[in-house]
Amino acid sequence: IIHASDGFDSATKEIGLWFNESELASYEPCTWGQIMADN
């Protein structure tokens, strides 16, 4: 199942409904620097 929120505020609220802080992890793909280099 995949779900996407319509914005930052609703995403923050929805994440808080289902997860606590200890269940979250930061993630950045290894190619993120290359993707964002020109942006």
CHARMM-style PDB file with segment names, atoms N, HN, CA, C and O in Angstrom:
ATOM      1  N   ILE     1       0.846  -1.161   0.000  1.00  0.00      PROA
ATOM      2  CA  ILE     1       0.000   0.000   0.000  1.00  0.00      PROA
ATOM      3  C   ILE     1       0.894   1.228   0.000  1.00  0.00      PROA
ATOM      4  O   ILE     1       1.859   1.306   0.760  1.00  0.00      PROA
ATOM      5  N   ILE     2       0.569   2.180  -0.853  1.00  0.00      PROA
ATOM      6  HN  ILE     2      -0.215   2.117  -1.470  1.00  0.00      PROA
ATOM      7  CA  ILE     2       1.308   3.437  -0.934  1.00  0.00      PROA
ATOM      8  C   ILE     2       0.346   4.583  -0.676  1.00  0.00      PROA
ATOM      9  O   ILE     2      -0.790   4.575  -1.150  1.00  0.00      PROA
ATOM     10  N   HSD     3       0.807   5.558   0.073  1.00  0.00      PROA
ATOM     11  HN  HSD     3       1.730   5.565   0.458  1.00  0.00      PROA
ATOM     12  CA  HSD     3      -0.016   6.730   0.364  1.00  0.00      PROA
ATOM     13  C   HSD     3       0.837   7.975   0.238  1.00  0.00      PROA
ATOM     14  O   HSD     3       2.005   7.978   0.627  1.00  0.00      PROA
ATOM     15  N   ALA     4       0.265   9.018  -0.298  1.00  0.00      PROA
ATOM     16  HN  ALA     4      -0.684   9.016  -0.614  1.00  0.00      PROA
ATOM     17  CA  ALA     4       0.959  10.303  -0.377  1.00  0.00      PROA
ATOM     18  C   ALA     4       0.045  11.392   0.158  1.00  0.00      PROA
ATOM     19  O   ALA     4      -1.160  11.381  -0.092  1.00  0.00      PROA
ATOM     20  N   SER     5       0.611  12.313   0.882  1.00  0.00      PROA
ATOM     21  HN  SER     5       1.590  12.322   1.085  1.00  0.00      PROA
ATOM     22  CA  SER     5      -0.145  13.445   1.417  1.00  0.00      PROA
ATOM     23  C   SER     5      -0.154  14.574   0.395  1.00  0.00      PROA
ATOM     24  O   SER     5       0.656  14.589  -0.533  1.00  0.00      PROA
ATOM     25  N   ASP     6      -1.064  15.508   0.568  1.00  0.00      PROA
ATOM     26  HN  ASP     6      -1.722  15.495   1.321  1.00  0.00      PROA
ATOM     27  CA  ASP     6      -1.172  16.620  -0.378  1.00  0.00      PROA
ATOM     28  C   ASP     6      -0.292  17.810  -0.021  1.00  0.00      PROA
ATOM     29  O   ASP     6      -0.281  18.803  -0.750  1.00  0.00      PROA
ATOM     30  N   GLY     7       0.430  17.735   1.063  1.00  0.00      PROA
ATOM     31  HN  GLY     7       0.420  16.929   1.655  1.00  0.00      PROA
ATOM     32  CA  GLY     7       1.312  18.833   1.437  1.00  0.00      PROA
ATOM     33  C   GLY     7       2.092  18.523   2.693  1.00  0.00      PROA
ATOM     34  O   GLY     7       1.870  17.504   3.348  1.00  0.00      PROA
ATOM     35  N   PHE     8       3.011  19.417   3.022  1.00  0.00      PROA
ATOM     36  HN  PHE     8       3.191  20.245   2.490  1.00  0.00      PROA
ATOM     37  CA  PHE     8       3.884  19.212   4.174  1.00  0.00      PROA
ATOM     38  C   PHE     8       3.103  19.122   5.480  1.00  0.00      PROA
ATOM     39  O   PHE     8       3.355  18.234   6.295  1.00  0.00      PROA
ATOM     40  N   ASP     9       2.159  20.036   5.680  1.00  0.00      PROA
ATOM     41  HN  ASP     9       1.955  20.757   5.018  1.00  0.00      PROA
ATOM     42  CA  ASP     9       1.407  20.061   6.942  1.00  0.00      PROA
ATOM     43  C   ASP     9       0.585  18.796   7.145  1.00  0.00      PROA
ATOM     44  O   ASP     9       0.580  18.228   8.237  1.00  0.00      PROA
ATOM     45  N   SER    10      -0.107  18.353   6.103  1.00  0.00      PROA
ATOM     46  HN  SER    10      -0.102  18.815   5.216  1.00  0.00      PROA
ATOM     47  CA  SER    10      -0.912  17.136   6.256  1.00  0.00      PROA
ATOM     48  C   SER    10      -0.019  15.906   6.400  1.00  0.00      PROA
ATOM     49  O   SER    10      -0.378  14.967   7.110  1.00  0.00      PROA
ATOM     50  N   ALA    11       1.138  15.894   5.738  1.00  0.00      PROA
ATOM     51  HN  ALA    11       1.430  16.656   5.161  1.00  0.00      PROA
ATOM     52  CA  ALA    11       2.072  14.774   5.892  1.00  0.00      PROA
ATOM     53  C   ALA    11       2.584  14.683   7.322  1.00  0.00      PROA
ATOM     54  O   ALA    11       2.657  13.595   7.892  1.00  0.00      PROA
ATOM     55  N   THR    12       2.938  15.822   7.898  1.00  0.00      PROA
ATOM     56  HN  THR    12       2.879  16.706   7.435  1.00  0.00      PROA
ATOM     57  CA  THR    12       3.412  15.854   9.282  1.00  0.00      PROA
ATOM     58  C   THR    12       2.345  15.329  10.230  1.00  0.00      PROA
ATOM     59  O   THR    12       2.645  14.556  11.139  1.00  0.00      PROA
ATOM     60  N   LYS    13       1.116  15.741  10.023  1.00  0.00      PROA
ATOM     61  HN  LYS    13       0.872  16.370   9.284  1.00  0.00      PROA
ATOM     62  CA  LYS    13       0.006  15.281  10.865  1.00  0.00      PROA
ATOM     63  C   LYS    13      -0.206  13.778  10.714  1.00  0.00      PROA
ATOM     64  O   LYS    13      -0.348  13.067  11.709  1.00  0.00      PROA
ATOM     65  N   GLU    14      -0.229  13.293   9.476  1.00  0.00      PROA
ATOM     66  HN  GLU    14      -0.114  13.870   8.668  1.00  0.00      PROA
ATOM     67  CA  GLU    14      -0.491  11.877   9.222  1.00  0.00      PROA
ATOM     68  C   GLU    14       0.634  10.986   9.752  1.00  0.00      PROA
ATOM     69  O   GLU    14       0.365   9.916  10.297  1.00  0.00      PROA
ATOM     70  N   ILE    15       1.867  11.406   9.601  1.00  0.00      PROA
ATOM     71  HN  ILE    15       2.086  12.276   9.158  1.00  0.00      PROA
ATOM     72  CA  ILE    15       2.992  10.631  10.136  1.00  0.00      PROA
ATOM     73  C   ILE    15       2.862  10.511  11.646  1.00  0.00      PROA
ATOM     74  O   ILE    15       3.120   9.450  12.214  1.00  0.00      PROA
ATOM     75  N   GLY    16       2.461  11.603  12.297  1.00  0.00      PROA
ATOM     76  HN  GLY    16       2.251  12.465  11.835  1.00  0.00      PROA
ATOM     77  CA  GLY    16       2.273  11.596  13.747  1.00  0.00      PROA
ATOM     78  C   GLY    16       1.159  10.673  14.208  1.00  0.00      PROA
ATOM     79  O   GLY    16       1.177  10.194  15.341  1.00  0.00      PROA
ATOM     80  N   LEU    17       0.192  10.422  13.339  1.00  0.00      PROA
ATOM     81  HN  LEU    17       0.177  10.811  12.418  1.00  0.00      PROA
ATOM     82  CA  LEU    17      -0.898   9.507  13.695  1.00  0.00      PROA
ATOM     83  C   LEU    17      -0.441   8.054  13.735  1.00  0.00      PROA
ATOM     84  O   LEU    17      -0.965   7.258  14.514  1.00  0.00      PROA
ATOM     85  N   TRP    18       0.528   7.709  12.904  1.00  0.00      PROA
ATOM     86  HN  TRP    18       0.954   8.356  12.271  1.00  0.00      PROA
ATOM     87  CA  TRP    18       0.899   6.306  12.728  1.00  0.00      PROA
ATOM     88  C   TRP    18       2.249   5.918  13.314  1.00  0.00      PROA
ATOM     89  O   TRP    18       2.489   4.738  13.569  1.00  0.00      PROA
ATOM     90  N   PHE    19       3.134   6.883  13.531  1.00  0.00      PROA
ATOM     91  HN  PHE    19       2.939   7.842  13.323  1.00  0.00      PROA
ATOM     92  CA  PHE    19       4.493   6.570  13.978  1.00  0.00      PROA
ATOM     93  C   PHE    19       4.895   7.459  15.141  1.00  0.00      PROA
ATOM     94  O   PHE    19       4.425   8.590  15.266  1.00  0.00      PROA
ATOM     95  N   ASN    20       5.779   6.929  16.000  1.00  0.00      PROA
ATOM     96  HN  ASN    20       6.161   6.011  15.899  1.00  0.00      PROA
ATOM     97  CA  ASN    20       6.380   7.791  17.013  1.00  0.00      PROA
ATOM     98  C   ASN    20       7.811   8.103  16.567  1.00  0.00      PROA
ATOM     99  O   ASN    20       8.320   7.488  15.630  1.00  0.00      PROA
ATOM    100  N   GLU    21       8.445   9.041  17.229  1.00  0.00      PROA
ATOM    101  HN  GLU    21       8.031   9.541  17.991  1.00  0.00      PROA
ATOM    102  CA  GLU    21       9.757   9.539  16.809  1.00  0.00      PROA
ATOM    103  C   GLU    21      10.805   8.430  16.686  1.00  0.00      PROA
ATOM    104  O   GLU    21      11.654   8.485  15.796  1.00  0.00      PROA
ATOM    105  N   SER    22      10.758   7.437  17.556  1.00  0.00      PROA
ATOM    106  HN  SER    22      10.068   7.392  18.279  1.00  0.00      PROA
ATOM    107  CA  SER    22      11.768   6.370  17.520  1.00  0.00      PROA
ATOM    108  C   SER    22      11.603   5.440  16.322  1.00  0.00      PROA
ATOM    109  O   SER    22      12.512   4.666  16.023  1.00  0.00      PROA
ATOM    110  N   GLU    23      10.481   5.495  15.641  1.00  0.00      PROA
ATOM    111  HN  GLU    23       9.743   6.124  15.884  1.00  0.00      PROA
ATOM    112  CA  GLU    23      10.237   4.639  14.481  1.00  0.00      PROA
ATOM    113  C   GLU    23      10.619   5.310  13.158  1.00  0.00      PROA
ATOM    114  O   GLU    23      10.516   4.690  12.099  1.00  0.00      PROA
ATOM    115  N   LEU    24      11.053   6.552  13.210  1.00  0.00      PROA
ATOM    116  HN  LEU    24      11.137   7.056  14.069  1.00  0.00      PROA
ATOM    117  CA  LEU    24      11.397   7.293  12.002  1.00  0.00      PROA
ATOM    118  C   LEU    24      12.904   7.333  11.815  1.00  0.00      PROA
ATOM    119  O   LEU    24      13.662   7.332  12.784  1.00  0.00      PROA
ATOM    120  N   ALA    25      13.326   7.367  10.565  1.00  0.00      PROA
ATOM    121  HN  ALA    25      12.710   7.368   9.778  1.00  0.00      PROA
ATOM    122  CA  ALA    25      14.748   7.446  10.241  1.00  0.00      PROA
ATOM    123  C   ALA    25      14.942   8.432   9.102  1.00  0.00      PROA
ATOM    124  O   ALA    25      14.076   8.570   8.238  1.00  0.00      PROA
ATOM    125  N   SER    26      16.062   9.108   9.101  1.00  0.00      PROA
ATOM    126  HN  SER    26      16.765   8.996   9.804  1.00  0.00      PROA
ATOM    127  CA  SER    26      16.401   9.995   7.990  1.00  0.00      PROA
ATOM    128  C   SER    26      16.889   9.149   6.832  1.00  0.00      PROA
ATOM    129  O   SER    26      17.540   8.123   7.032  1.00  0.00      PROA
ATOM    130  N   TYR    27      16.576   9.576   5.636  1.00  0.00      PROA
ATOM    131  HN  TYR    27      16.047  10.409   5.474  1.00  0.00      PROA
ATOM    132  CA  TYR    27      17.013   8.835   4.456  1.00  0.00      PROA
ATOM    133  C   TYR    27      17.339   9.818   3.346  1.00  0.00      PROA
ATOM    134  O   TYR    27      16.553  10.714   3.039  1.00  0.00      PROA
ATOM    135  N   GLU    28      18.495   9.639   2.757  1.00  0.00      PROA
ATOM    136  HN  GLU    28      19.134   8.911   3.006  1.00  0.00      PROA
ATOM    137  CA  GLU    28      18.878  10.419   1.594  1.00  0.00      PROA
ATOM    138  C   GLU    28      19.546   9.472   0.601  1.00  0.00      PROA
ATOM    139  O   GLU    28      20.569   8.869   0.924  1.00  0.00      PROA
ATOM    140  N   PRO    29      18.987   9.331  -0.600  1.00  0.00      PROA
ATOM    141  CA  PRO    29      19.593   8.431  -1.590  1.00  0.00      PROA
ATOM    142  C   PRO    29      21.036   8.842  -1.892  1.00  0.00      PROA
ATOM    143  O   PRO    29      21.370  10.025  -1.828  1.00  0.00      PROA
ATOM    144  N   CYS    30      21.874   7.890  -2.216  1.00  0.00      PROA
ATOM    145  HN  CYS    30      21.603   6.929  -2.268  1.00  0.00      PROA
ATOM    146  CA  CYS    30      23.281   8.191  -2.478  1.00  0.00      PROA
ATOM    147  C   CYS    30      23.450   9.091  -3.702  1.00  0.00      PROA
ATOM    148  O   CYS    30      24.484   9.746  -3.836  1.00  0.00      PROA
ATOM    149  N   THR    31      22.477   9.140  -4.581  1.00  0.00      PROA
ATOM    150  HN  THR    31      21.637   8.609  -4.472  1.00  0.00      PROA
ATOM    151  CA  THR    31      22.557   9.984  -5.775  1.00  0.00      PROA
ATOM    152  C   THR    31      21.946  11.367  -5.568  1.00  0.00      PROA
ATOM    153  O   THR    31      21.916  12.169  -6.502  1.00  0.00      PROA
ATOM    154  N   TRP    32      21.459  11.660  -4.366  1.00  0.00      PROA
ATOM    155  HN  TRP    32      21.484  11.009  -3.608  1.00  0.00      PROA
ATOM    156  CA  TRP    32      20.765  12.924  -4.107  1.00  0.00      PROA
ATOM    157  C   TRP    32      21.658  14.135  -4.407  1.00  0.00      PROA
ATOM    158  O   TRP    32      21.195  15.116  -4.988  1.00  0.00      PROA
ATOM    159  N   GLY    33      22.922  14.070  -4.015  1.00  0.00      PROA
ATOM    160  HN  GLY    33      23.298  13.273  -3.543  1.00  0.00      PROA
ATOM    161  CA  GLY    33      23.843  15.173  -4.276  1.00  0.00      PROA
ATOM    162  C   GLY    33      24.009  15.440  -5.762  1.00  0.00      PROA
ATOM    163  O   GLY    33      24.087  16.596  -6.178  1.00  0.00      PROA
ATOM    164  N   GLN    34      24.066  14.391  -6.564  1.00  0.00      PROA
ATOM    165  HN  GLN    34      24.003  13.452  -6.226  1.00  0.00      PROA
ATOM    166  CA  GLN    34      24.183  14.551  -8.011  1.00  0.00      PROA
ATOM    167  C   GLN    34      22.899  15.124  -8.603  1.00  0.00      PROA
ATOM    168  O   GLN    34      22.946  15.972  -9.494  1.00  0.00      PROA
ATOM    169  N   ILE    35      21.770  14.666  -8.115  1.00  0.00      PROA
ATOM    170  HN  ILE    35      21.732  13.976  -7.391  1.00  0.00      PROA
ATOM    171  CA  ILE    35      20.480  15.133  -8.628  1.00  0.00      PROA
ATOM    172  C   ILE    35      20.291  16.610  -8.319  1.00  0.00      PROA
ATOM    173  O   ILE    35      19.835  17.371  -9.173  1.00  0.00      PROA
ATOM    174  N   MET    36      20.638  17.018  -7.105  1.00  0.00      PROA
ATOM    175  HN  MET    36      21.009  16.400  -6.411  1.00  0.00      PROA
ATOM    176  CA  MET    36      20.395  18.390  -6.670  1.00  0.00      PROA
ATOM    177  C   MET    36      21.536  19.354  -7.008  1.00  0.00      PROA
ATOM    178  O   MET    36      21.407  20.555  -6.768  1.00  0.00      PROA
ATOM    179  N   ALA    37      22.636  18.863  -7.552  1.00  0.00      PROA
ATOM    180  HN  ALA    37      22.740  17.888  -7.747  1.00  0.00      PROA
ATOM    181  CA  ALA    37      23.801  19.704  -7.827  1.00  0.00      PROA
ATOM    182  C   ALA    37      23.475  20.860  -8.769  1.00  0.00      PROA
ATOM    183  O   ALA    37      23.995  21.962  -8.597  1.00  0.00      PROA
ATOM    184  N   ASP    38      22.643  20.626  -9.735  1.00  0.00      PROA
ATOM    185  HN  ASP    38      22.221  19.730  -9.875  1.00  0.00      PROA
ATOM    186  CA  ASP    38      22.313  21.660 -10.722  1.00  0.00      PROA
ATOM    187  C   ASP    38      21.050  22.424 -10.377  1.00  0.00      PROA
ATOM    188  O   ASP    38      20.648  23.318 -11.122  1.00  0.00      PROA
ATOM    189  N   ASN    39      20.422  22.092  -9.272  1.00  0.00      PROA
ATOM    190  HN  ASN    39      20.749  21.366  -8.667  1.00  0.00      PROA
ATOM    191  CA  ASN    39      19.157  22.747  -8.919  1.00  0.00      PROA
ATOM    192  C   ASN    39      19.367  23.763  -7.851  1.00  0.00      PROA
ATOM    193  OT1 ASN    39      18.415  24.417  -7.424  1.00  0.00      PROA
TER     194      ASN     39
END
